[in-house]
């Protein structure tokens, strides 16, 4: 049998309920390595939480399989024993199945040997040596659950996220007779950040009992290594990424990380869909993390929040300080986010008539750099190293501007939080930042922020100076604030785009079976 062959005896022709429009009610299985609020290192966790919820709102059935990492505080539910055998080893654990609603479930893979660790993927900046086993195990656990979950309804779509779930589409394509309940499903893979590709020595193929058919240029071989991400890309019916601009950027050498040719080869099966945000969590009119609520029609609470923000960070709170614009940063402090450019321009930035608040952690050199600035300019800059969800909301609510100078940014969520909170974003024009921020100009319609093209201190400083000039024009600033707050950055439009992708994936899967 060809490695992608499918046995036609697996046909499932049970009728499906049709929703309004052309799309039937779909059964969707998501597989992700982190899902908020139970585990999170970045935007993947937010997407893997919010997208299933939005799909449920559209009438679809959704199950999400995720690892139970240490400290996840996962809710109790039905517990089933789990035994996985691949390669030369057998592992024993459990599945924790929780119904969040009649149409949405989460399934935790409780395998302490793999997931009861200090970090999700690495410790001290070094990847765990057994990551290949850990996430091969996640793939097997998800597919075994799907095969045995006879009461869960039809599975029309299997949606894998990032390299950690990249083996899921490949295993389905290689072994359809083993996982018959997903063999005919449309296969979707989402790339959340192409910089992370799941690269392992080719020796893991034998160790994990994988087929050497994976180790070809057309499937998973990548410069002498096995790439879980490339396995997923090659095996999926449709590949998505998290913004239209990032989809274009990743097909070019500069930001393609060696995958640009692979992604170009997908043609129209590679789609960029902008992430949304959870507008029930991020809403200045009801956010419990804010000291005062406000809306686009009544911004008085934003000034109250600004005062509390300055007090919380130990910054001056007199009338002059309240009138002075506050620039906020909430981020991982790493080179990708452009903080080398910020620190290179630090002396000039501190001369601007603005106050700075920074929340984040990351590389030691950037942590030390911002802490040193705060010591030099204690009345103009305050820094909190580490991540705190409450402080993140307070910065979004109390700051006037939000800086994101990223070297690349697949989507970005903070600029959308900022827009919703009336905090004007200043961003580098890359990826999802370019897609969501509309540049201010005296005649620009629907402008909501500021952006610059070049990753240089000069471009950054020049754009911030422009933003601060506009800040002094109260009428124009109010227009910017309200334009951002009134835009729809919820998951509803994005979820509808994913349903279109699912429809395409089902068609592609049907074509595979017909060949």
Secondary structure, 3 states (H helix, E strand, C coil): CCCCCCCHHHCCCCCCCECCCCCECCEEEEECCCCCCCCCCCHHHHHHHHHHHHHHHCCCEEEEEEECCCCCCCCCCEEEEEEEEECCEEEEEEEEEEEEECCEEEEEEECHHHHCCCCCCEECCEECCCHHHHHHHHHHHHHHHHHHCCCCCCCCEEEEECHHHCHHHHHHHHCCCCCCCCCCCEEEEEECCCCCCCEEECCHHHHCCCCHHHCCCCCCEECCEEEHHHHHHHHCCEEEECCHHHHHHCCCHHHHCCCHHHHHCCHHHEEECCCCECCCCCCCCCCCCCCCCCCCCCCHHHHHHHHHHHHHCCCCCCHHHHHCEEEEEEEEECHHHCHHHHHHCHHHHHCCCEEEEEEEEECHHHHHHHHHHHHHCCCCEEEEECCCHHHHHHHHHHCCEEEECCCCCCCCCHHHHHHHCCCEEEEECCHHHHHHCCECCCCCCCCCEEEECCCCHHHHHHHHHHHHHHHCCHHHHHHHHHHHHHCCCEHHHHHHHHHHHHHHHHHHHHHHHHC
